[in-house]
Amino acid sequence: MFLDLVLARVGLIQMSNSIDIGLQEPINSIIWVQPRITDDCVELKTVVDELMKKYGKEHIQQCRQGMLDKHISTKLQDKLNQHSPKKSLVENYLIEIARNYDVDFKPDQAALLDDGIPDEVRNGAVPEKPHWDQFDQKKPPSGGPPPG
């Protein structure tokens, strides 16, 4: 998504000597993520090299060292974090999976007490299963194959 935005705004990038406010997060996030996914996306190095020519080596180093954290996507940083996810997040995923596949599942209360969990879930009640729209191709109402 960030690369698409940068591609769409290449003209603006070429005309300006500084980073446009609307492009700070995408550009800095691309620079920050590049060394973390080098093996998966070697082409990104070429993009970052071009950004280095435009904005300088110092800017690239600041992004990579996290000195510009407020201008780097927190969602991206969370997804690439090396630490395990919170127990409450894992437990909530398990609750949703169990609800989706009609599996009887008792959540671990200790894990749910971690943070911001609704009280009904915290007390062991699993929220009502959502009603599926007839146009939802992911899970048809009858449980059979999708129409079509």
Secondary structure, DSSP 4 states (H G I P E B T S, - for coil): -HHHHHHHTHHHHHH-SS--GGGHHHHHHHHHHGGGSTTT-THHHHHHHHHHHHH-HHHHHHHHTTTTGGGS-HHHHHHT-SSPPPHHHHHHHHHHHHHHTT------HHHHTTSS--HHHHTTPPPPPPPPPTT-SSS-TTSSPPP-
